[in-house]
Amino acid sequence: MSNSKEVQWIKVAEAQVGQRLDNFLLRRMKGVPKSRIYRLIRRGEVRVNKKRCKPERKLEMSDQVRIPPYSGIDSPQVAKPGLAMQEFLLASILFEDEQLLVINKPAGLAVHGGSGIRLGAIEALRQCKPEWGELELAHRLDLATSGCLVISKKSIFLKHIQKELKARNVKKNYLALVHGSWPENLKEIDAPLMKEAVSERERVVKVNEAGKPSLTRFFVKERYSAATLLEVMPETGRTHQIRVHCQHAGHSIVGDPKYTSRVRGGELSQVKNLCLHAWKIQFSLPESTALVKVEAPLDNHLNSLLSKIGNSE
């Protein structure tokens, strides 16, 4: 068993600045189920500087985190990436400097472990090089979404980009292949989104007036006989925002069974991979006027599909 029989007070070090409280606890309290960690936070048994706080609270330098006594199962929660996976991830690096990495995340790879996933991109990358042990996600992509994923090496960058994301200063451009003919005059969707529980483990996002403000801009890049390739620019960063806004417009993303409004016929209805790609990202660096601009090439599946439907017109 992995356990602690006494209350611990942990002082936040520089490498942990900018981490979410829940992620900090998951790494500290090995073997403790995620659901129990969230319950401890809700009950106020976990505190930061003697105050109750939320799981998404970003840690700051010298914060004091109270961790209650706990016990967990000593199991290999984080799997070790094989040599092939390490080589694949290293080859997927699009940009790197002393503060950050940007990788071209493949569809089907989770950004982090949890909920039955033993190994995500961040856990695997931390094991690729000895000096990468403290890498942190700067933002997230869905499991099924490919493309630009920013990874922080240093707390100064993590804190900076989280502020920039909140201020909507990070520019993101996606490519999405949607069913049908997207209306030429539909340039943006401004529709609030709310998460709803379908079951204990599954959540869906729906347009709901009581939800959080959500704005997405669209530009038609290419038209096909039964689909449209869109350049999509989310102005807000809600969970599943692009997928739900496309569904709301009546043109769900190809390969998205979760948010496909109705049963569709034709060849594209057989596609199993989500056709959504984080194509470009642009952001600033701390204490600098320099901008980092990164573009991720399409994965083989989406590239082949576009070639196929283009040639079949």
C-alpha positions as CSV (number, residue, x, y, z in Angstrom):
1,M,0.0,0.0,0.0
2,S,1.1,3.6,-0.7
3,N,0.0,5.7,2.3
4,S,0.6,8.5,4.7
5,K,-0.7,8.2,8.2
6,E,-0.2,11.9,9.1
7,V,-1.2,15.2,7.7
8,Q,1.4,16.6,5.3
9,W,2.1,20.3,4.6
10,I,3.9,20.5,1.2
11,K,5.5,23.8,0.2
12,V,5.1,24.4,-3.6
13,A,8.5,24.6,-5.3
14,E,9.3,26.5,-8.5
15,A,8.9,23.4,-10.7
16,Q,5.3,23.1,-9.5
17,V,4.2,26.7,-10.0
18,G,1.2,26.9,-12.3
19,Q,0.1,23.3,-11.8
20,R,-3.5,22.6,-11.1
21,L,-4.2,21.4,-7.6
22,D,-5.8,18.1,-8.8
23,N,-2.8,17.3,-11.0
24,F,-0.4,18.1,-8.1
25,L,-2.3,15.7,-5.8
26,L,-2.5,12.9,-8.4
27,R,1.3,12.9,-8.6
28,R,1.7,13.1,-4.8
29,M,-0.9,10.6,-3.7
30,K,0.1,7.6,-5.7
31,G,-2.6,4.9,-6.0
32,V,-5.4,7.0,-4.6
33,P,-8.4,7.0,-7.0
34,K,-9.1,10.3,-8.8
35,S,-12.7,10.3,-7.5
36,R,-11.4,10.2,-3.9
37,I,-9.0,13.0,-4.4
38,Y,-11.8,15.2,-5.7
39,R,-13.9,14.2,-2.8
40,L,-11.1,15.2,-0.4
41,I,-10.9,18.6,-2.1
42,R,-14.7,19.1,-1.9
43,R,-14.8,18.3,1.8
44,G,-12.0,20.8,2.6
45,E,-9.6,18.1,3.8
46,V,-7.2,19.4,1.1
47,R,-6.4,23.0,1.7
48,V,-4.0,25.6,0.2
49,N,-2.7,28.2,2.7
50,K,-5.3,26.9,5.2
51,K,-8.2,27.8,2.8
52,R,-10.6,25.6,0.9
53,C,-10.0,25.7,-2.9
54,K,-11.2,24.1,-6.1
55,P,-9.4,21.4,-8.1
56,E,-8.5,23.8,-10.9
57,R,-6.8,26.2,-8.6
58,K,-3.3,27.1,-10.0
59,L,-0.5,26.7,-7.5
60,E,1.8,29.6,-6.8
61,M,5.4,29.8,-5.4
62,S,5.6,28.9,-1.7
63,D,1.9,27.9,-1.4
64,Q,1.4,25.5,1.5
65,V,-0.7,22.5,0.5
66,R,-2.4,20.4,3.2
67,I,-2.6,16.7,2.3
68,P,-4.7,14.6,4.7
69,P,-3.7,11.0,5.7
70,Y,-4.4,8.6,2.9
71,S,-3.8,5.1,1.6
72,G,-3.7,3.9,-2.0
73,I,-3.0,0.8,-3.9
74,D,0.6,0.4,-5.0
75,S,0.0,-0.3,-8.7
76,P,2.0,0.8,-11.7
77,Q,-0.4,3.6,-12.5
78,V,2.0,5.1,-15.0
79,A,3.2,2.6,-17.6
80,K,6.6,2.9,-19.1
81,P,6.6,3.9,-22.8
82,G,8.3,1.4,-25.1
83,L,11.3,2.5,-27.3
84,A,9.1,2.7,-30.4
85,M,6.7,5.1,-28.6
86,Q,9.5,7.2,-27.2
87,E,11.0,7.5,-30.7
88,F,7.6,8.3,-32.2
89,L,7.0,11.1,-29.6
90,L,10.5,12.6,-30.1
91,A,9.9,12.6,-33.9
92,S,6.6,14.4,-33.4
93,I,8.3,17.5,-31.9
94,L,7.4,20.5,-34.0
95,F,9.2,23.1,-31.9
96,E,11.5,23.1,-28.9
97,D,13.4,25.6,-26.8
98,E,14.5,25.8,-23.2
99,Q,11.0,26.7,-22.0
100,L,8.6,24.5,-24.0
101,L,7.8,21.8,-26.5
102,V,5.1,21.6,-29.2
103,I,4.3,18.2,-30.5
104,N,2.0,16.9,-33.2
105,K,-0.2,14.7,-31.0
106,P,-1.6,11.8,-32.9
107,A,-5.3,11.0,-32.7
108,G,-6.0,8.2,-30.2
109,L,-3.3,9.3,-27.7
110,A,-4.7,10.8,-24.5
111,V,-2.8,13.9,-23.3
112,H,-2.7,12.4,-19.8
113,G,-3.5,9.2,-18.0
114,G,-6.5,8.5,-15.8
115,S,-10.0,6.9,-16.1
116,G,-8.5,3.6,-17.3
117,I,-5.7,5.2,-19.4
118,R,-2.4,4.2,-17.8
119,L,-0.2,6.3,-20.1
120,G,-0.8,9.6,-21.8
121,A,1.4,11.9,-23.8
122,I,2.6,13.9,-20.8
123,E,3.6,10.8,-18.7
124,A,5.4,9.2,-21.7
125,L,7.3,12.4,-22.5
126,R,8.4,12.8,-18.9
127,Q,10.1,9.4,-19.3
128,C,11.8,10.2,-22.6
129,K,14.6,12.2,-21.2
130,P,15.9,12.6,-17.6
131,E,15.6,16.4,-17.7
132,W,11.9,16.1,-18.7
133,G,10.6,14.8,-15.4
134,E,8.7,18.0,-14.6
135,L,7.1,18.6,-17.9
136,E,3.5,19.9,-17.6
137,L,0.6,20.3,-20.1
138,A,0.0,23.9,-21.1
139,H,-3.4,23.0,-22.5
140,R,-5.4,20.0,-23.5
141,L,-6.7,18.2,-26.6
142,D,-9.4,15.6,-26.8
143,L,-8.2,12.0,-27.1
144,A,-9.5,11.8,-30.7
145,T,-8.1,15.2,-31.8
146,S,-4.7,15.4,-33.5
147,G,-2.3,18.3,-33.8
148,C,-0.5,21.0,-31.9
149,L,-0.1,20.3,-28.2
150,V,2.0,22.7,-26.1
151,I,4.1,21.2,-23.2
152,S,5.8,23.4,-20.6
153,K,9.3,22.8,-19.4
154,K,9.5,25.7,-17.0
155,S,7.1,27.1,-14.5
156,I,7.6,30.7,-15.8
157,F,6.3,29.7,-19.2
158,L,3.4,27.6,-17.8
159,K,2.2,30.5,-15.7
160,H,2.6,32.9,-18.7
161,I,0.7,30.8,-21.2
162,Q,-2.1,30.0,-18.8
163,K,-2.6,33.8,-18.3
164,E,-2.5,34.2,-22.1
165,L,-5.1,31.5,-22.6
166,K,-7.4,33.1,-20.1
167,A,-7.0,36.4,-21.8
168,R,-7.7,34.8,-25.1
169,N,-4.3,35.9,-26.5
170,V,-3.4,32.4,-27.8
171,K,-4.4,32.0,-31.4
172,K,-5.6,28.5,-32.4
173,N,-6.6,27.3,-35.9
174,Y,-8.2,23.9,-36.4
175,L,-9.2,22.0,-39.5
176,A,-12.5,20.1,-39.3
177,L,-14.2,18.0,-42.0
178,V,-17.9,18.2,-41.5
179,H,-20.9,16.5,-43.0
180,G,-22.8,18.3,-45.7
181,S,-22.5,21.7,-47.3
182,W,-21.6,24.3,-44.6
183,P,-23.6,27.6,-45.2
184,E,-21.4,30.2,-46.9
185,N,-22.8,33.0,-44.6
186,L,-22.2,31.1,-41.3
187,K,-19.0,32.7,-40.1
188,E,-19.4,32.3,-36.4
189,I,-21.4,30.5,-33.7
190,D,-22.0,32.2,-30.4
191,A,-23.8,29.7,-28.2
192,P,-23.2,29.0,-24.5
193,L,-22.2,25.5,-23.5
194,M,-22.9,23.4,-20.5
195,K,-21.6,19.9,-19.4
196,E,-24.2,17.4,-18.5
197,A,-23.8,13.9,-16.9
198,V,-25.1,11.0,-19.0
199,S,-23.8,8.4,-16.5
200,E,-21.3,8.2,-13.6
201,R,-18.4,8.2,-16.0
202,E,-19.7,9.9,-19.2
203,R,-20.3,13.6,-19.7
204,V,-21.6,15.4,-22.8
205,V,-21.6,19.1,-23.6
206,K,-24.8,20.8,-24.9
207,V,-25.9,24.2,-26.0
208,N,-27.7,25.7,-23.0
209,E,-28.5,29.3,-22.2
210,A,-27.4,28.7,-18.6
211,G,-24.0,27.5,-19.9
212,K,-20.6,29.3,-20.3
213,P,-20.2,31.9,-23.1
214,S,-18.7,30.1,-26.1
215,L,-17.7,31.6,-29.5
216,T,-16.3,29.9,-32.5
217,R,-15.4,31.4,-35.9
218,F,-15.5,29.4,-39.2
219,F,-14.0,29.7,-42.7
220,V,-14.7,27.4,-45.6
221,K,-11.5,26.0,-47.0
222,E,-12.7,23.3,-49.4
223,R,-16.1,21.9,-50.5
224,Y,-16.7,18.3,-51.4
225,S,-19.7,16.5,-52.7
226,A,-20.9,15.3,-49.2
227,A,-18.6,17.3,-46.9
228,T,-16.9,20.6,-46.2
229,L,-13.4,21.3,-44.9
230,L,-13.5,24.1,-42.4
231,E,-10.8,26.3,-40.8
232,V,-12.1,26.8,-37.3
233,M,-11.0,29.4,-34.8
234,P,-12.3,28.9,-31.2
235,E,-12.3,32.2,-29.4
236,T,-13.1,30.5,-26.1
237,G,-11.7,27.1,-24.9
238,R,-14.7,25.1,-23.7
239,T,-14.7,21.3,-23.6
240,H,-15.8,19.8,-27.0
241,Q,-16.6,23.4,-28.1
242,I,-15.9,22.9,-31.9
243,R,-17.6,19.5,-32.0
244,V,-20.8,20.8,-30.3
245,H,-20.9,24.0,-32.2
246,C,-20.7,22.1,-35.5
247,Q,-23.4,19.7,-34.3
248,H,-25.5,22.8,-33.3
249,A,-25.1,24.1,-36.9
250,G,-26.4,20.8,-38.2
251,H,-23.1,19.8,-39.7
252,S,-21.4,17.4,-37.2
253,I,-17.7,16.5,-37.7
254,V,-17.1,13.4,-39.7
255,G,-16.1,10.5,-37.4
256,D,-17.8,12.0,-34.3
257,P,-20.4,9.5,-33.1
258,K,-20.8,11.4,-29.8
259,Y,-22.0,14.6,-31.4
260,T,-23.6,13.4,-34.7
261,S,-27.1,14.8,-34.7
262,R,-28.7,12.1,-36.9
263,V,-27.9,8.9,-38.7
264,R,-26.2,9.7,-42.0
265,G,-25.8,7.5,-45.0
266,G,-23.0,7.4,-47.4
267,E,-19.3,6.5,-47.2
268,L,-18.4,9.2,-44.7
269,S,-20.8,7.7,-42.1
270,Q,-18.4,4.7,-41.9
271,V,-15.4,6.8,-40.9
272,K,-14.4,5.9,-37.3
273,N,-11.7,8.6,-36.7
274,L,-12.6,12.1,-35.6
275,C,-11.7,14.5,-38.4
276,L,-10.6,17.3,-36.2
277,H,-7.0,18.6,-36.3
278,A,-5.3,21.3,-34.2
279,W,-3.6,22.8,-37.3
280,K,-1.8,26.0,-36.1
281,I,-1.1,27.7,-32.8
282,Q,0.5,31.1,-32.1
283,F,1.5,32.4,-28.7
284,S,4.0,34.8,-27.0
285,L,6.9,34.0,-24.7
286,P,7.4,35.4,-21.2
287,E,9.2,38.8,-21.0
288,S,9.5,38.9,-24.8
289,T,7.8,40.4,-27.9
290,A,8.7,37.2,-29.9
291,L,5.8,35.1,-31.1
292,V,6.0,31.3,-31.5
293,K,4.0,30.1,-34.6
294,V,3.7,26.4,-35.1
295,E,1.9,24.4,-37.8
296,A,1.2,20.6,-37.5
297,P,0.9,18.6,-40.8
298,L,-2.3,16.5,-41.1
299,D,-2.1,12.9,-40.0
300,N,-2.1,10.1,-42.6
301,H,-5.7,9.2,-42.0
302,L,-7.2,12.6,-42.6
303,N,-4.8,13.4,-45.4
304,S,-5.8,10.1,-47.2
305,L,-9.5,10.7,-46.6
306,L,-9.3,14.3,-48.1
307,S,-7.5,12.9,-51.1
308,K,-10.0,10.1,-51.6
309,I,-13.1,12.3,-51.4
310,G,-11.5,15.0,-53.5
311,N,-10.7,12.5,-56.3
312,S,-14.2,11.0,-56.1
313,E,-16.0,14.2,-56.9
